[in-house]
Amino acid sequence: MTRSRSMALAALVALAAWPLGAEAQDTPQRGGRATVALNADIRSLEPGINRDANTDAVVHHLFEGLVAYRADVSVGPALAESWTVSEDGLSWRFTLREGVRFHNGAPLTSAEVKASWERQWSNSGWSCRRFFDSADGLQVQSVEAEDARTITYRLARPSALLLPQLANIQCGTVVFHPDSIGADGKWRAPIGTGPFQLQEWRRGEFVTLRRFDGYAASTAPASAFSGARQALLDEVVFRVIPDPNAAEAALLTGAVDILPSVEPERAEKMREAGVQMLNAPGLGWTTMLVQTRDAVLKDVRIRRAIAHAIDLAQIAEVRTGGGAGPNPSAVGDSSPFFDEAFRAWPAHDPAAARRLLREAGYRNQVIKIQANRRYPGMYDNAVAIQSMLTAVGLRVELEVLDWATQLNNYLNGNFQLQSFSYSARLDPSLMFNSIIGDKTAQPWAQWEDAEARRLLAESITTTDNARRGEAFRALHARMQEQVPIIGLYYDPQLAAARPAIRGYAPQVAGRMITWGVWRQP
C-alpha cells in the first residue's frame, strides 16, 4: 500500500467516528452562523432550471418536495405526510402535512403543488421532463388537486420510478409560491417552504440564507432530505472560493466552517491541524463519456480498445486514495441492487487494445478528451487516461475548458471523449435513464440501443425488485459489449468541518445539508 493511500485511509477510517463521540456529549443549540465553501457560484435559484450540484444544494435548503431521499436511499415523506397507490398502479394520491407555510406566510395547499408542477412541465429549460414523460417508461398524464391537502398523480402505466423521480435532487420537483414568478412570467425570487429562506445572493461572492422561524417540520424522523428538517443555525453563508488551496486555508483559519468536498490526499494534513474529517460512501458516478456518433469512435472495436487501455483500478486508487474501488457500471456500490457482477468489464490489456486498433484500421486520427480544472478529479482522470491511451498507440489531445463550456458541450453532445461525473442518482433506473436515449432528440444521451431501451423500460414498469435486478444485470452485460460509456468509480464523500461545528455529515447523494447542524459555543 502506498504511503499516500495509507494516510488517506487512516483519515477516512480513524476520523469518521470521532465527531459522533463528540456530538454525543453535547446538546444541540440554536443560534450562530456557519460558512460553507463553494467551489463555484450557483447558477440560479429556480428549482430544476439551469442547475448544477452547488445550485441543487442551495435550492433544497429553500424548498421541499412531496417526498425526499432518506440517508439509506429509500424514499420518505417531505411535504407529503403519506400517500396511497391505486390497485392498478395508475393513481398516486399524496396527503400534505398540516400547518406548512411559505416564506411569505401564505399556507401551503395542493393548488401550489399543482401550479409548481405545471410551470416546470411547460418550461423548456427543465431537463427532467423526459424522466416523467417517457413513451416506454414513467409517463405522468395529469396532476390533480382534489382538495386543499390532496394531490393526485395519474400515470399512463404503472411505474417503480414515480417516487424516486419526485425525490430526484437534480430535478427540483419542489413546491414554490406563485409570488416567486413575476408578472412577466419570469422567475423573480425563491419563496419556498424549506427551513431556510434567502437573505442575499451576491453573484460570484456568496449566498446567505437565514432560518425560517415559521417552518413547520414534518413529524417523521429526520433522515437526510426526508422528515424533520429543523434549522438550528440563524444563518448559513455559502461563500464562493474557487481555488481549493484557498478554501482549505480559509477552513484552517476559521474564515469558513465547512468544506463539503476534500481531496483524500489532504485529509491527513487537515486532521493534524485539528479539523474534523467526515466521510460517507457516494453514488456520484465518475466516467469517461464516449461520443458513439463520432467518425472514429463509432467503431465499437476502437471503443473496446479504449476500454482495454484504461486501468480502472489504478484510476480509482489514485483519485480516491483507496477510498473506493473501480466500478464501470451504472449501479453504484451503495445500491441495494449491487453485486460483484457489476464490476465485470473489458480487462486492462494493452496488447488487446493494440490488436483491436489494428483490426479497426485506426490511422492515427486525433481523439480529444475534454476536461476542466474546476473539478480536480475530472482533470486528473483525463491526464491519466490520455497517458494510457497514448501508450497503446492512440493520438490523444487534452482540451481543457471552463466548466460551463464543458457542461454545455455535454448537453449538446459536442465532444469525442469527455471526463465527466454524474450527480448521484439513488435508483439504478435513474442512472441508466441518464445515459440511454436517442441522440437526435437527446444529444446528452450516451447509449443508443433498442434493447437497452427495452431493458430500461422493464426496470421502470415493474415493481418486482428481482426482475428489476435482472434487467440491470442484462443492461450492464450489454454495456460491456458496446462500450457506449466508460465508468470509472463512485466518488466517496469526504468533508471537513471546524471543531465547533456539530451535526454535519456528508450525504450519499453528494449534496450538503445544514439543517440539523449547530455550533458549539
Sequence and secondary structure as in RCSB ss.txt:
>XXXX:A:sequence
MTRSRSMALAALVALAAWPLGAEAQDTPQRGGRATVALNADIRSLEPGINRDANTDAVVHHLFEGLVAYRADVSV
GPALAESWTVSEDGLSWRFTLREGVRFHNGAPLTSAEVKASWERQWSNSGWSCRRFFDSADGLQVQSVEAEDART
ITYRLARPSALLLPQLANIQCGTVVFHPDSIGADGKWRAPIGTGPFQLQEWRRGEFVTLRRFDGYAASTAPASAF
SGARQALLDEVVFRVIPDPNAAEAALLTGAVDILPSVEPERAEKMREAGVQMLNAPGLGWTTMLVQTRDAVLKDV
RIRRAIAHAIDLAQIAEVRTGGGAGPNPSAVGDSSPFFDEAFRAWPAHDPAAARRLLREAGYRNQVIKIQANRRY
PGMYDNAVAIQSMLTAVGLRVELEVLDWATQLNNYLNGNFQLQSFSYSARLDPSLMFNSIIGDKTAQPWAQWEDA
EARRLLAESITTTDNARRGEAFRALHARMQEQVPIIGLYYDPQLAAARPAIRGYAPQVAGRMITWGVWRQP
>XXXX:A:secstr
  HHHHHHHHHHHHHHTHHHHHHHTS      EEEEEESS    SSTTBS  HHHHHHHHHH  BSEEE TTS E
EESSEEEEEE TTS EEEEEE TT B TTS B  HHHHHHHHHHHHH TTBTTHHHHB TTS BEEEEEEEETTE
EEEEESS  S HHHHHH TTTT B   GGGB TTSSB      SSEEEEEEETTTEEEEEE TT    SS  BTT
BS     SSEEEEEE   HHHHHHHHHHTS SEES   GGGHHHHHHTT EEEEEEEEEEEEEEE TTSTTTTSH
HHHHHHHHH  HHHHHHHHHTTSS B  SSS TTSTT  GGGG      HHHHHHHHHHHT    EEEEEE SSS
HHHHHHHHHHHHHHHHTT EEEEEE  HHHHHHHHHHT  SEEEEEE   SSHHHHHHHHBS TTT TT  B  H
HHHHHHHHHHH   HHHHHHHHHHHHHHHHHH SEEEEEEEEEEEEE TTEES    TTS    TT EE  
